[in-house]
Amino acid sequence: MKRFGAVALLVVCAVAGATAAVVLSPWWWTAAVPLVALATVGLYDLAQPWHSVLRNYPVLGHARFLLEAIRPELQQYFVERSFDGRPYDRDTRSIVYERAKGVDAEEPFGSERDMYGRGYEFLVPSLRPVDKPGRLPRVRVGGPDCTRPYDMALLNVSAMSFGSLSANAVLALNTGAARGGFAHDTGEGGLSEYHLEPGGDIIWEIGTGYFGCRTEDGDFDPVQFHEKAAHPSVKCVSLKLSQGAKPGIGGVLPGGKVNEEIARVRGVPQGETVISPPYHKVFSTPRELVRFVARMRELADGKPVGIKLCPGSRVQFLAVCKAMLAENVTPDFIVVDGAEGGTGAAPLEFADHLGMPLTEGLITVHNALVGAGLRDRVRIGASGKVATGSDIVKRLAMGADYTNAARAMMFAVGCIQAQRCHTNRCPTGVTTQDPRRARALVVADKSERVHRFQEATVSSALQIMAAMGVSDPRDLGPHVLRRRTTDAGRFRSYAELYEWLSPGQLTDHPPADWAADWRAADPDTFVG
């Protein structure tokens, strides 16, 4: 009853104030209007049936919703330490911002990391370092069936669709890629004019929705695909099987973002939420998958064609390897997307609990290809929280040939990790289709930041390798990466922590830990 008494008192005060305002002086209106407004809110809170807090604590209960709304900002700016924020800590965000702005990414007074805690990792320096190579390394992507190979940079823009990103963000990313000579993955949302206009190298990603090359009923359209893959900016084509942040479900673009332009690029109705199917219509078995890869490469006139996946079952990927052997067809590259990868919108349960993290996924794919005798035909890209030079070096040591970054590139164009990507209310104009918000992102400035960030990060990776006595990224191996495994000072290299297969070992004499999975793998089914 106390809450009713409080509101009643508020109403009485409001009525008295309003009466006094009429009788005494117009100046009293300045006090009466707020009182009347508060009384109205209080009465509404008592009557509404949706929020129990407001029914018990009228007016005051709104403070709870206010604090909840600004909780992420309070956490990021006032609570989290420099090294323990999520998804990206402040140290990582700062190093991206500084490199994007052309500022030296240096810190005084030493590391804040707990180097004595279990799980701490370090790269092994050499007592005889070498000079940093004068030329930037490139990775030749293109297997024996590819007639138009592409030389990939060590760090590229990972898959982010137009629609999830604003037009200005796409323009900035591709312009930066054009200036720096690295590749830009379109994401599964289609090939837009904003990808093509600046002239940067494009990896055209095709997902289960076949956006940009789809029939009216949502099937794959080979004619559209052939025409668009022929564009000179399209250097590679990537067939998306699954995504790290949400393996097993298709991409989601909220209807509020599907304006006329995006609907045209994707070939979908305007204003309706676009949900890609969870599986491809054009294949249902590993054998059909590799045959479709061969068909796509033929339609693309010999340009490199690869696949992107977040591994889960080792048996299923081994089934794909068996299909490659049986059909004598391999993709030119495989992008391994870790479960820690980002997304514009995904159910929390999928982001938290499905798929292998990048470390295990990358090592699994690398080992499977080596053991099947296919590794020399396929290049591997690593995607999932790659943001610094040390991230690149670690992934190369685990078996990758090159890396891709999405959220780090978003930081370079101005993202502040507000985590409002799915709301169309991005405060920096990166992940919105609201023209008023998107105009905040100035393409000329942000494209140069993308270029500087990529250049400085690759330079950092090469400098780290030089400190390790390594001149060629191909000389990196799991022995150079160490992890503290106990609190008693025991370090083990990745060469010890994981089993590493030799070329053709699976087809000759599979090791005990792989034998059962290799036997279970069937090129004619994904079950397993």
Buried (B, 14 or more C-beta within 10 A) or exposed (E): EEBEEBBBEBBEBBBEBBEBBEEEEEEBBEBBBEBBEBBEBBBEBBEEEEBEBBBEBBBBBBEEEEEEEEEEEEEBEEEBEEEEBEEBBBBBBBBBBBBBBEEEBEEEEEEEEEEEEEEBBBBBEEEEBEEBBEEBBBBEBBBEBBEEBBBBBBBBBBBBBBBBBBBBBBBBBBBBBBBBBBBBBBBBBBBBEBBBBBEBBBBBBBBBBBBBBBBEEBEBBBEBBBEBBEEEBBBBBBBBBBBBBBBEBBBBBBEBBBBEBBBEBBBBEEEEBBEBBEBBBBBEBBBBBBBBBBBBBEBBEBBBBBBBBBBBBBBBBBBBBBBBBEBEBBBBBBBBBBBBBBBBBBBEEBBEEBBBBBBBBBBBBBBBBBBBBBBEBBBBBBBBBBBBBBBBBBBBBBBBBBBBBBBBBBBBBBBBBBEBBBBBEBBBBBBBBBEEBBEBBEBEEBBBBBBBBBBBBBBBBBBBBBBBBBBEBEEBBBEBBBBBBEEEEEBEBBBBBBEBBEBBBBBEEBBEEBEEBBEBBBBBEBEB
